[in-house]
Each structure stands twice: as structure tokens, then as C-alpha cells.
Amino acid sequence: MTAPKPFIGQRAPCGRSTRGQRVFEDDNQGYVFEHLTWDCGCQAIRRQYHDGSVERQVLDHHGRVRSDEHSGLHEG
């Protein structure tokens, strides 16, 4: 996994514009992993699998799920 890279002023799921960090991994064969974490505690996680299906989950800084999406063939 790659080292976290900082970002500034990106809007978090709670609506705050704050700093955070991004972890991104791509195996160049179809699998992609991205995890955004804002300083307020919000998170967004996205996984794209080799078959093209995508899972995406967004959590606010209280731990509440704002979005939990699954598309495509991968269900697990």
C-alpha cells in the first residue's frame, strides 16, 4: 500500500472543508483501492475489483454511514 498523501480544503462528508489524507493503490490489473480520511474524522473508502464492480462507503465523523454502495458482480 502506498504512503498517505495529504490534501487541503476538500469537502468532507459532514460538509466541512478541511485537510486530510489519501491512500491510493492500483495493481494495474483492475483492482483499485482509495481511502480518504479527513481531519474531522470522516472517511470515504472505494474499492474497484478486477471484474469492474465497485464498493463505496462513506462515513461521517460520528461513525454514521452516509453511503454504502455496491455495484457489479462482486458481492462479498
C-alpha positions in Angstrom: 0.0 0.0 0.0 1.2 3.5 -0.8 2.0 6.1 1.9 -0.8 8.5 2.8 -0.7 11.8 0.8 -2.1 14.9 2.4 -4.8 17.1 0.8 -6.1 20.5 1.8 -9.6 22.1 1.6 -11.5 19.1 0.3 -15.1 18.9 1.4 -15.7 16.1 3.9 -19.0 14.1 4.0 -20.1 16.2 7.0 -19.9 19.3 4.9 -16.7 20.8 6.4 -13.9 21.9 4.2 -10.8 20.5 5.9 -7.5 18.8 5.5 -6.9 15.1 5.3 -5.0 12.3 3.7 -5.5 9.9 0.8 -4.2 6.4 0.4 -4.4 5.0 -3.2 -3.4 1.6 -4.5 -3.7 0.4 -8.1 -2.4 -3.0 -9.2 -2.7 -2.0 -12.9 -4.9 -5.1 -13.5 -8.2 -3.7 -12.4 -8.0 -3.6 -8.6 -8.1 -0.1 -7.2 -8.3 0.9 -3.5 -8.8 4.5 -2.3 -9.2 5.6 1.3 -9.8 9.3 2.2 -9.6 10.4 5.8 -10.4 13.9 6.8 -9.0 15.6 10.0 -12.6 15.9 11.3 -12.8 12.1 11.3 -14.9 11.5 8.2 -13.9 8.7 5.8 -14.6 7.6 2.2 -13.5 4.1 1.0 -13.7 2.9 -2.5 -12.7 -0.5 -3.9 -12.8 -1.4 -7.6 -12.4 -5.1 -8.3 -10.9 -6.9 -11.3 -14.4 -7.7 -12.6 -15.2 -4.0 -12.7 -17.5 -4.0 -9.8 -17.2 -1.2 -7.2 -17.8 -0.9 -3.4 -18.0 2.6 -1.9 -18.6 3.5 1.7 -18.8 7.0 3.2 -18.7 7.6 7.0 -19.1 10.9 8.8 -17.0 11.8 11.9 -19.6 10.4 14.2 -19.2 6.9 12.6 -22.6 7.1 10.8 -22.8 5.5 7.4 -23.7 8.2 4.9 -23.5 5.9 1.8 -22.8 2.2 1.3 -23.0 1.3 -2.4 -22.2 -1.9 -4.2 -22.3 -2.3 -7.9 -21.5 -5.0 -10.4 -20.9 -8.7 -9.9 -18.7 -8.7 -6.8 -20.7 -9.3 -3.6 -18.8 -10.4 -0.6 
